[in-house]
Amino acid sequence: MEQKIHQGRNVKRFREMLNIKQEALAYDLGEDWNQKKISMLEQKDVIEDSILKQISAILKIPVEAFQNFDEEQAINIISNTFDNCQQPASVFYNSTVNQIDQFIKLHEEKIALYERMLKEKEEMMVRLEKLIGK
């Protein structure tokens, strides 16, 4: 038995993942749209291609994502891939960046910027003194 993909529900999922409210999506779609119309759209099994293309452009998500995303398949893939999350934590976090070195580098950049700003201030003061003195 083949499961149908609910395009409206997919639009809602992606919209919520991007933290975009129905009102904002309606505003981006144009004057003919409002929050209630978006709500009704998200209840549809199949959405017209032209509307999907507009939503795709607004959310910056491929049309195919709305047409093909199946939550059950995604859950199966995730659960089969991670073996019920019994992997050691080191599998998920393998940082090759030394954070202390990064912090020191940022600090040195901040000092250099501050020194440049002081130099520019001194040069500006000299220019102003020349202008006032004339």
N, CA and C of each residue as an Amber inpcrd file, in Angstrom:
protein
   402
   0.8470000  -1.1820000   0.0000000   0.0000000   0.0000000   0.0000000
   0.8860000   1.2360000   0.0000000   0.7590000   2.0330000  -1.0210000
   1.5910000   3.2230000  -1.1570000   0.9770000   4.3820000  -0.3850000
   1.8020000   5.0280000   0.4160000   1.3330000   6.1540000   1.2160000
   1.4400000   7.4380000   0.4030000   0.3560000   8.2250000   0.4280000
   0.3780000   9.5010000  -0.2850000   1.1050000  10.5420000   0.5590000
   1.8030000  11.4170000  -0.1450000   2.5230000  12.4930000   0.5240000
   1.5920000  13.6910000   0.6360000   1.4710000  14.2240000   1.8280000
   0.5890000  15.3520000   2.1110000   1.3970000  16.6410000   1.9370000
   1.2340000  17.2800000   0.7780000   2.0260000  18.4590000   0.4420000
   1.7450000  19.6280000   1.3890000   0.5150000  19.8120000   1.7720000
   0.1650000  20.8980000   2.6870000   0.8560000  20.7500000   4.0310000
   0.8780000  19.5230000   4.5300000   1.5590000  19.2590000   5.7980000
   3.0560000  19.5100000   5.6650000   3.6080000  19.1840000   4.4970000
   5.0300000  19.4360000   4.2690000   5.3270000  20.9400000   4.2390000
   4.4360000  21.7080000   3.6080000   4.6110000  23.1610000   3.6040000
   4.6220000  23.6680000   5.0430000   3.6790000  23.1770000   5.8390000
   3.5970000  23.5920000   7.2400000   4.8630000  23.2110000   7.9980000
   5.3560000  21.9910000   7.8070000   6.5760000  21.5400000   8.5030000
   7.7640000  22.4430000   8.1930000   7.9900000  22.6740000   6.8960000
   9.1430000  23.4900000   6.5040000   8.9740000  24.9370000   6.9650000
   7.7510000  25.4540000   6.8880000   7.4980000  26.8240000   7.3380000
   7.8050000  26.9460000   8.8290000   7.3620000  25.9680000   9.6110000
   7.6090000  25.9920000  11.0530000   9.0850000  25.7970000  11.3810000
   9.7700000  24.9440000  10.6060000  11.2110000  24.7490000  10.8330000
  11.9740000  26.0440000  10.6240000  11.4870000  26.8570000   9.6810000
  12.1370000  28.1400000   9.3960000  11.6150000  29.2550000  10.3020000
  10.7080000  28.8920000  11.2080000  10.1500000  29.8380000  12.1710000
   9.4530000  31.0120000  11.4660000   8.6760000  30.6780000  10.4360000
   7.9260000  31.6890000   9.6850000   6.4480000  31.5020000   9.9920000
   5.7990000  32.5640000  10.3880000   4.3680000  32.5030000  10.7140000
   3.5320000  32.4950000   9.4340000   2.3070000  32.0020000   9.5680000
   1.3990000  31.9620000   8.4280000   1.1530000  33.3610000   7.8690000
   1.0420000  34.3540000   8.7390000   0.8050000  35.7290000   8.2930000
   1.9540000  36.2210000   7.4190000   3.1840000  35.8960000   7.8100000
   4.3570000  36.3420000   7.0520000   4.3890000  35.6880000   5.6780000
   4.0800000  34.3860000   5.6190000   4.0440000  33.6880000   4.3330000
   2.9460000  34.2900000   3.4500000   1.7940000  34.5750000   4.0430000
   0.6910000  35.1740000   3.2890000   1.1040000  36.5320000   2.7350000
   1.7900000  37.3150000   3.5270000   2.2460000  38.6350000   3.0820000
   3.1880000  38.5010000   1.8910000   4.1120000  37.5310000   1.9710000
   5.0700000  37.3270000   0.8850000   4.4080000  36.8000000  -0.3840000
   3.3010000  36.0760000  -0.2360000   2.6090000  35.5310000  -1.4070000
   1.7810000  36.5900000  -2.1340000   1.4180000  37.6530000  -1.4670000
   0.6980000  38.7260000  -2.1520000  -0.5980000  39.1220000  -1.4900000
  -1.2510000  40.0920000  -2.1090000  -2.4600000  40.6900000  -1.5360000
  -3.6240000  39.7130000  -1.4060000  -3.6920000  38.7180000  -2.2850000
  -4.8090000  37.7710000  -2.2670000  -4.7260000  36.7900000  -1.1010000
  -3.6210000  36.8190000  -0.3760000  -3.3880000  35.8170000   0.6600000
  -3.5540000  36.4120000   2.0530000  -4.0260000  35.5320000   2.9780000
  -4.1040000  35.8990000   4.3930000  -3.8210000  34.6540000   5.2290000
  -3.7900000  34.8130000   6.5290000  -3.4470000  33.6990000   7.4210000
  -4.4200000  32.5380000   7.2680000  -5.7100000  32.8390000   7.1390000
  -6.7150000  31.7830000   7.0290000  -6.5200000  30.9800000   5.7430000
  -6.1740000  31.6620000   4.6640000  -5.9660000  30.9830000   3.3740000
  -4.7350000  30.0730000   3.4410000  -3.6880000  30.5230000   4.1610000
  -2.5000000  29.6780000   4.3420000  -2.8630000  28.4460000   5.1640000
  -3.6650000  28.6470000   6.1970000  -4.1020000  27.5260000   7.0310000
  -4.8600000  26.4940000   6.1980000  -5.7400000  26.9570000   5.3240000
  -6.5000000  26.0420000   4.4580000  -5.5690000  25.3540000   3.4530000
  -4.5850000  26.0900000   2.9500000  -3.6190000  25.5180000   2.0080000
  -2.8390000  24.3740000   2.6640000  -2.4640000  24.5800000   3.9270000
  -1.6800000  23.5650000   4.6400000  -2.4890000  22.3120000   4.9680000
  -3.7820000  22.3590000   4.7650000  -4.6230000  21.1800000   4.9830000
  -4.8300000  20.3650000   3.7110000  -4.4250000  20.9150000   2.5670000
  -4.6130000  20.2310000   1.2900000  -3.6000000  19.0940000   1.1150000
  -4.0850000  17.9870000   0.5220000  -3.1900000  16.8750000   0.1830000
  -2.2590000  17.2670000  -0.9560000  -2.8330000  17.9030000  -1.9720000
  -2.0740000  18.2780000  -3.1640000  -2.2510000  19.7800000  -3.3870000
  -1.1310000  20.4510000  -3.6530000  -1.1420000  21.8970000  -3.8830000
  -0.7390000  22.1410000  -5.3290000  -1.3700000  23.1510000  -5.9500000
  -1.0740000  23.4820000  -7.3380000   0.4080000  23.8060000  -7.4920000
   0.9820000  23.3900000  -8.6340000   2.4090000  23.5970000  -8.8890000
   2.8050000  25.0670000  -8.8470000   1.9490000  25.9480000  -9.3660000
   2.3020000  27.3750000  -9.3960000   2.4400000  27.9310000  -7.9780000
   1.5570000  27.5090000  -7.0890000   1.6260000  27.9730000  -5.6930000
   2.8500000  27.3680000  -5.0040000   3.1110000  26.0800000  -5.2630000
   4.2920000  25.4410000  -4.6790000   5.5720000  26.1490000  -5.1160000
   5.6130000  26.5760000  -6.3850000   6.7990000  27.2900000  -6.8780000
   6.9710000  28.6130000  -6.1590000   5.8800000  29.3230000  -5.9180000
   5.9560000  30.5910000  -5.1900000   6.4540000  30.3640000  -3.7610000
   5.8740000  29.3680000  -3.0990000   6.2730000  29.0570000  -1.7230000
   7.7260000  28.6210000  -1.6940000   8.1260000  27.8310000  -2.6830000
   9.5040000  27.3750000  -2.7880000  10.4710000  28.5530000  -2.8770000
  10.1210000  29.5430000  -3.6800000  10.9810000  30.7190000  -3.8310000
  11.0510000  31.5190000  -2.5350000   9.9280000  31.6270000  -1.8420000
   9.8850000  32.4110000  -0.6010000  10.6770000  31.7170000   0.5040000
  10.4520000  30.4070000   0.6700000  11.1140000  29.6670000   1.7510000
  12.5210000  29.1970000   1.3730000  12.8650000  29.3480000   0.0740000
  14.1630000  28.9030000  -0.4500000  14.3660000  27.4020000  -0.2150000
  13.3110000  26.6570000  -0.5320000  13.3150000  25.1990000  -0.4110000
  12.8590000  24.6500000  -1.7560000  13.5100000  23.6280000  -2.2980000
  13.1090000  23.0850000  -3.6020000  11.6630000  22.5720000  -3.5870000
  10.9840000  22.7430000  -4.7070000   9.6030000  22.2750000  -4.8420000
   9.5210000  20.7820000  -4.5270000  10.5450000  20.0470000  -4.9420000
  10.5550000  18.5950000  -4.7360000  10.4640000  18.2170000  -3.2540000
  10.9750000  19.0860000  -2.3910000  10.9120000  18.7940000  -0.9510000
   9.4570000  18.7330000  -0.4930000   8.6270000  19.6420000  -1.0030000
   7.2080000  19.6340000  -0.6260000   6.4830000  18.4510000  -1.2580000
   6.9210000  18.0630000  -2.4560000   6.2380000  16.9970000  -3.1890000
   6.6650000  15.5990000  -2.7500000   7.8770000  15.4600000  -2.2140000
   8.4120000  14.1180000  -1.9670000   8.7280000  13.7910000  -0.5190000
   8.7320000  14.7710000   0.3900000   9.1310000  14.4930000   1.7710000
   8.1050000  13.6090000   2.4520000   8.5740000  12.5090000   2.9900000
   7.7170000  11.5710000   3.7100000   8.3000000  11.3780000   5.1030000
   7.5790000  11.8490000   6.1120000   8.0830000  11.8280000   7.4800000
   8.3920000  10.4070000   7.9570000   7.5520000   9.4540000   7.6220000
   7.7820000   8.0850000   8.0830000   9.0740000   7.5180000   7.5140000
   9.3370000   7.8000000   6.2280000  10.5920000   7.3320000   5.6330000
  11.7830000   8.0010000   6.3040000  11.6690000   9.2970000   6.5800000
  12.7700000  10.0200000   7.2260000  13.0450000   9.4420000   8.6070000
  11.9910000   9.1330000   9.3570000  12.1640000   8.5560000  10.6970000
  12.8120000   7.1840000  10.5970000  12.3970000   6.3690000   9.6180000
  12.9970000   5.0480000   9.4300000  14.4790000   5.1650000   9.0900000
  14.8150000   6.0900000   8.2170000  16.2180000   6.2720000   7.8340000
  17.0370000   6.6930000   9.0410000  16.5090000   7.6470000   9.8150000
  17.2490000   8.1300000  10.9910000  17.4100000   7.0150000  12.0060000
  16.3480000   6.2820000  12.2890000  16.4500000   5.2370000  13.3130000
  17.3580000   4.0910000  12.8660000  17.3430000   3.7680000  11.5730000
  18.2230000   2.7090000  11.0820000  19.6810000   3.1650000  11.0190000
  19.8890000   4.4360000  10.7420000  21.2500000   4.9560000  10.6170000
  21.9330000   5.0500000  11.9670000  21.2050000   5.4990000  12.9710000
  21.8240000   5.7460000  14.2670000  21.6000000   4.6290000  15.2760000
  20.9960000   3.5400000  14.8760000  20.8390000   2.3810000  15.7440000
  20.3020000   2.7900000  17.1100000  19.1910000   3.4790000  17.1060000
  18.5230000   3.9430000  18.3240000  19.4270000   4.7890000  19.2140000
  20.2960000   5.5510000  18.5900000  21.1670000   6.5190000  19.2730000
  22.0680000   5.8770000  20.3210000  22.5420000   4.6690000  20.0790000
  23.4380000   4.0180000  21.0250000  24.8910000   4.2000000  20.6350000
  25.1630000   5.2390000  19.8510000  26.5290000   5.5240000  19.4440000
  27.1880000   6.3740000  20.5250000  28.4870000   6.2550000  20.6960000
  29.1620000   7.1170000  21.6690000  29.1010000   8.5750000  21.2330000
  29.1620000   9.4510000  22.1980000  29.0340000  10.8830000  21.9170000
  30.1660000  11.3830000  21.0360000  31.3120000  10.7320000  21.0700000
  32.4500000  11.1940000  20.2750000  32.1850000  11.0750000  18.7790000
  31.2350000  10.2280000  18.3890000  30.8930000  10.1000000  16.9740000
  30.2820000  11.3940000  16.4680000  29.5140000  12.0600000  17.3280000
  28.8060000  13.2670000  16.9200000  29.6530000  14.5240000  17.0490000
  30.6720000  14.5170000  17.8860000  31.4760000  15.7190000  18.0870000
  32.9440000  15.3650000  17.9160000  33.4930000  15.8220000  16.8110000
  34.8970000  15.5720000  16.5440000  35.5000000  16.8700000  16.0490000
  35.7950000  17.7640000  16.9800000  36.2770000  19.0850000  16.6210000
  37.7800000  19.0590000  16.3940000  38.2120000  19.6340000  15.2830000
  39.6450000  19.7410000  15.0090000  40.1250000  21.1670000  15.2180000
  39.2420000  22.0360000  15.7080000  39.5810000  23.4390000  15.9220000
  39.9600000  23.6190000  17.3820000  41.1340000  24.2010000  17.6150000
  41.5510000  24.4920000  18.9800000  40.8830000  25.7960000  19.3910000
  39.9770000  25.7160000  20.3150000  39.1680000  26.8760000  20.6720000
  39.9940000  27.9510000  21.3710000  40.9860000  27.5650000  22.1220000
  41.8250000  28.5580000  22.7960000  42.6090000  29.3640000  21.7660000
  43.1500000  28.6790000  20.7540000  43.8660000  29.3990000  19.6920000
  42.9420000  30.3700000  18.9680000  41.7150000  29.9430000  18.7130000
  40.7380000  30.8150000  18.0610000  40.4580000  32.0440000  18.9250000
  40.3180000  31.8260000  20.2220000  40.0440000  32.9270000  21.1410000
  41.2150000  33.9120000  21.1690000  42.4220000  33.3970000  21.2280000
  43.6140000  34.2540000  21.2430000  43.7070000  35.0430000  19.9430000
  43.4410000  34.3930000  18.8180000  43.4970000  35.0680000  17.5240000
  42.4800000  36.2090000  17.4770000  41.2640000  35.9630000  17.9330000
  40.2460000  37.0020000  17.9620000  40.6520000  38.1580000  18.8640000
  41.2570000  37.8210000  20.0010000  41.7050000  38.8470000  20.9380000
  42.7880000  39.7130000  20.3010000  43.7270000  39.0900000  19.6120000
  44.7880000  39.8390000  18.9470000  44.2260000  40.7320000  17.8410000
  43.2450000  40.2320000  17.1070000  42.6030000  41.0390000  16.0690000
  41.8950000  42.2430000  16.6770000  41.2800000  42.0240000  17.8270000
  40.5880000  43.1160000  18.5130000  41.5850000  44.1830000  18.9630000
  42.7140000  43.7700000  19.4730000  43.7480000  44.7210000  19.8970000
  44.2680000  45.5020000  18.6990000  44.5320000  44.8190000  17.5860000
  45.0280000  45.4900000  16.3890000  44.0070000  46.5140000  15.8840000
  42.7390000  46.1470000  15.9090000  41.6820000  47.0630000  15.4870000
  41.6460000  48.2830000  16.4060000  41.7420000  48.0630000  17.6970000
  41.7270000  49.1550000  18.6640000  42.9130000  50.0960000  18.4300000
  44.0920000  49.5270000  18.1650000  45.2750000  50.3480000  17.9050000
  45.1030000  51.1740000  16.6250000  44.5140000  50.5710000  15.5890000
  44.2530000  51.3230000  14.3580000  43.2820000  52.4680000  14.6050000
  42.2680000  52.2010000  15.4050000  41.2890000  53.2390000  15.7210000
  41.9430000  54.3860000  16.4880000  42.8320000  54.0710000  17.4430000
  43.5290000  55.1160000  18.1860000  44.4130000  55.9460000  17.2620000
  45.0980000  55.2740000  16.3400000  45.9650000  55.9840000  15.3990000
  45.1310000  56.9250000  14.5270000  43.9970000  56.4230000  14.0290000
  43.1250000  57.2690000  13.2140000  42.6000000  58.4450000  14.0170000
  42.2890000  58.2350000  15.2900000  41.8090000  59.3160000  16.1500000
  42.8900000  60.3850000  16.2970000  44.1380000  59.9450000  16.5270000
  45.2360000  60.8940000  16.6720000  45.4330000  61.6940000  15.3890000
  45.3760000  61.0300000  14.2420000  45.5160000  61.7250000  12.9650000
  44.3820000  62.7290000  12.7610000  43.1800000  62.3660000  13.1460000
  42.0440000  63.2620000  13.0230000  42.2190000  64.4730000  13.9330000
  42.7250000  64.2470000  15.1300000  42.9540000  65.3560000  16.0610000
  43.9850000  66.3320000  15.4890000  45.0450000  65.7980000  14.8870000
  46.0690000  66.6510000  14.2830000  45.4470000  67.4890000  13.1680000
  44.6350000  66.8730000  12.3250000  43.9820000  67.5960000  11.2400000
  43.0560000  68.6920000  11.7700000  42.3020000  68.3570000  12.8020000
  41.3880000  69.3420000  13.3900000  42.1540000  70.5140000  14.0050000
  43.2540000  70.2010000  14.6790000  44.0650000  71.2700000  15.2640000
  44.6180000  72.1790000  14.1840000  45.0340000  71.6170000  13.0480000
  45.5260000  72.4290000  11.9340000  44.4210000  73.3260000  11.4000000
  43.1980000  72.7590000  11.2550000  42.0830000  73.5420000  10.7410000
  41.7120000  74.6750000  11.6950000  41.6980000  74.4130000  12.9750000
  41.3400000  75.4210000  13.9680000  42.4300000  76.4830000  14.0430000
  43.6740000  76.0440000  13.9310000  44.8020000  76.9590000  14.0250000
  44.8930000  77.9180000  12.8490000  44.3180000  77.6090000  11.7190000
  44.4340000  78.4480000  10.5260000  43.5280000  79.6150000  10.5700000
